[in-house]
Amino acid sequence: MTTTVAGLVQVGALLVLLAVVYVPFGDHMARVYGSDRHWRVERAFYRVVRVDPDSEQRWPVYAAALLAFSFVSVLFLYLLQRLQGLLPLSLGRGAVEPGVAFNTAVSFVTNTNWQSYVPETVMGHLVQMAGLTVQNVVSAAVGMAVAVALVRGFARSGGDGRIGNLWVDLTRGVVRILVPVSVVAAVVLLAMGVTMSLRAGVDVTGVDGSTSTIALAPAASQEAVKLLGTNGGGVFNANSAHPFENPGPLSNLLEVFLLLVIPVCLTRTFGTMIGDVRQGRLLVTVMAGLWGLLLAVAWLAESFPNGPAHLLAGGAMEGKETRFGIPGSVLFAISTTGTSTGAVNSAHDGFTGLGGGTALLAILFGEVAPGGVGAGLYGILVLAVVAVFLAGLMVGRTPEYLGKKLGRVQITAAAVAILAMPTVVLLGTGAALAQPAEIDAALANSGPHGLSEVLYAYASAGGNNGSAFAGLTATSGWFQASLGIAMLVGRFVPILAVLALAGSLATQRRTAPGAGSLPTSGPLFGVLLGGTVVLVAALTFFPALALGPFAEALL
């Protein structure tokens, strides 16, 4: 079997697995968020935090609760890192430096999981488990809660604009979805060879007689939820390229499945909750089309690269694990950048100009192919609102989507949600490049590739992805602070805009589609929505891409 055939079989198996779970898992999540019943363990939690689970919140209260929870999470994780030297299971590692602790706390709470440190030498096991792994779960639950709140805005008709209860949505996402699936996935990964140990490391003797220590960690539990929750932070510095996190092709397939399954199935949840599953199928079709296009371009770019070194090697294997090859590496790269996961099984910095640019473009599309846990669904719904608005302008009709009229308030909220990420990406990249001392110390490459490294860093932070082009050393105070700010703005400004959109929609009565309504479940709207995704990214980022990865691809 050739490498290409093996890669196609892997892609086919992945699509079959996603198709099998699409309906049952999507409907299960719809029942979780739509149920009136509370589990006993959930009621116990509500009593502890003194929350009435049967009351609902308007969007300002929902947003305030979310911001308060996130602020406390950042503070707790920061303090946990700063006090590491006093904690058990610290493995003799002292307090994390303040700048790194701030950046890491913001990174994991915003579901970005950017890592500007070497995990196996900086973080002890307690910080990894009680700090980072916990945030892998709850930050994913926050994204799912926001997506469900927006879906309720479309589904409800009239009323006072209540969109649910954050504490109930958060608790159910953790207890009924993320934790159970993560436990099962962790056991399967453990059986495949992913490590799960509280030892600091194991001493080994090489074939030449030299001794060394190989780091160990409780990797299986964090690996499962980092992928399921589209987090991405590795327990080892090599992330999912490390054999202790991703031993072989089967584990690689499972990990790609985990990072795609919730974003894909949430489209079914959306269709079920609004009472029209065709709308969910339309969204997942658009997502799949964009994902497939990006995958095909990156695969071709890495399989048929230009340049004498690549041509002699017969492919672009720099930075890739031979146990995955080009197909497995590209599949992981496009899936992780298209879902805001950020985990890597290869060095994206080693991709060709076009291949690396395609991975970057998946982030700049707004990560809606298929997007992060929750973030992908509310991201593509915001773009659907914009697409309907554009169609309304072209035909001279009042735009409406799913029976809700779209006016100034709704379009303003959608515009803010869309523009937050490009603003921090372009301003952050420009500000960094305007500081020669910082750039000279941080960049290992000049020319177009150096620009791509800086652009990728701020796109990864602003898009809450977390992956990186490794040629940029972002450990200085400037990069720690600026990337941290980019993560915060890229996460919470769109969330606030989406919740405002949900609240405004929830107050409207749903109207039946009329003769002048634009059908939003057919191929015409699918093309319009996909075109809107591409158009927004092209108009915003084409000059930067032309000077960076596209220019490099032509060299």
Buried (B, 14 or more C-beta within 10 A) or exposed (E): EEEEEBBBEBBEEBBEBBEEBBBEBBBBBBEBBBEEEBEEEBEEBBEEEEBEBEEBBBBEBBBEBBEEBBEEBBEBBBEBBBBBEEBEBBBEBEBBBEBBBBBBBBBBBBBBBBBBBEBBEBBBBBBBBBBBBBBBBBBBBBBBBBBBBBBBBBBBEEEEBBBBBBBBBBBBBBBBBBBEBBEEBBBBBBEBBBBBBEEBBEEEEEEEEEEEEEBBBBBBBBBBBBBBBBBBBBBBBBBBBBBBBBBBBBBBBBBBBBBBBBBBBBBBBBBBBBEBBEBBBBBBBBBBBBBBBBBEBBBBBBBBBBEEEBEEEEBBBBBBBEBBBBBBBBBBBBBBBBBBBBBBBBBBBBBBBBBBBBBBBBBBBBBBBBBBBBBBBBBBBBBBBBBBBBBBEEEEEEBBBBBBBBBEEBBBBBBBBBBBBBBBBBBBBEEBBEBEEBBEEBBEBEEBBBBBBBBBBBBBBBBBBBBBBBBBEBBBEBBBBBBBBBBBBBBBBBBBBBBBBBBBBBBBEBEEEEEEBBEBBEEEBBEBBBBBBEBBBBEBBEEBBEBBBBBBBEE
